[in-house]
Amino acid sequence: MIATGTPDELKATIGDRLDVELEDPAALDTAATVLKTLAGTDPTVTADRLSVALPGGGFRLFDVMRVLDRAGIAAADVRLRRPTLDEVFLRLTDRKELVR
């Protein structure tokens, strides 16, 4: 046994993720700075998307959108998602992917 708790308790140990798709990829650097300030960690950046782990919860999607808007960043899509139990397992066992 490596962990105990309800599924929600186990998911809370990882925290939520914020995924942002930008309308203008030229805003990636600014958006990355804003998300780093918001979350306290560097986001993962791809062509026109950013993803960052959010510490502890308490983030509302509306508040995230407000911060992005104030920084002049137009988002095509913003998602706040909880981790899956598979992601919890991988984190707890320090694995990169599931072995099937």
N, C-alpha and C positions, 0 to 999 in steps of 0.2 A: 504494500500500500504506500502510495506516495503523497496522497492528499485526501482530506475528508471535507465534506460539506455538501450543501445542496448545489444543484447546477448553477443557480444564480450567484451563490457565494463564491464558487470556483471561478466563474466568469468575471466576477468583480475583482479578483486578484490580478487579472490582466488589465482591465480597464477597457473602455470603449475606444473605437477608432473613428477618426474623422477623415472622410475622403472628399476631396474637392476637385472638380473638373473646371478648368478655366475657359472662358470664352475666347480670351486672347493669350496664347502661349507666351507672349512677350512679357506678361505680368508674373511669370514664374518666380523670379527672384524676389520681387516684392511680396508675393503671396507666401513664399517660404519663410521670409522674415516675420511676417505677421503670424503665421501658424507656429513658428518657433517661440515667439513671445507668448502666445496664447497657451501653448501646451508645455513649454519648458524643455522640449526636445526637438531635434532636427527632423523635419518631415522627409519621407521618401518621395523623391521627385522623378516623374517620367515625363514623356513628351508634353502633355497638357494637364497632368493630374498630380495631385499631392496627397499624401496619406500620412497621418500622424496619430500616435497613441495619445489619448487624453488621460491625464492622471486623475484618479479618484472619482470621477463622475461629477455631477452637478452642472454639466454643460448643457445648455439648451440650444437647439439648432438656430432658433431666432437670434440669440445673442451672437453666435458665430457669424451669421449672415450680416448682422449689424456691424461687427468689427471689420469684416471684409469690405463692406460697402463704404465705411468711413475711410478705408485705405485706398478707395478707388478701384477695387478689384471686382470685376464682373465675373460671377461664377455661373457656369452653365448648369452645374449640378453639385449639390452638397448632400452628403449622407453621413449620418451618425449611426454606427452599428456596434452591436455587442459582439464579443468573440464567440465562436462556436466551442463546443466541448472538445472537438478535435484540436483546435488551437490551444486550448488549455492544456490538453495532454502533451502536445508537442513542446510547449513552453516548460512544463514541469519535468519532462524527461530530457530536455535540451536537445531535441531532435529537429531536423529541418523539414522532414516530411513523414507522412505515415507509411509504414511498411505493410503491404497487403499480402 
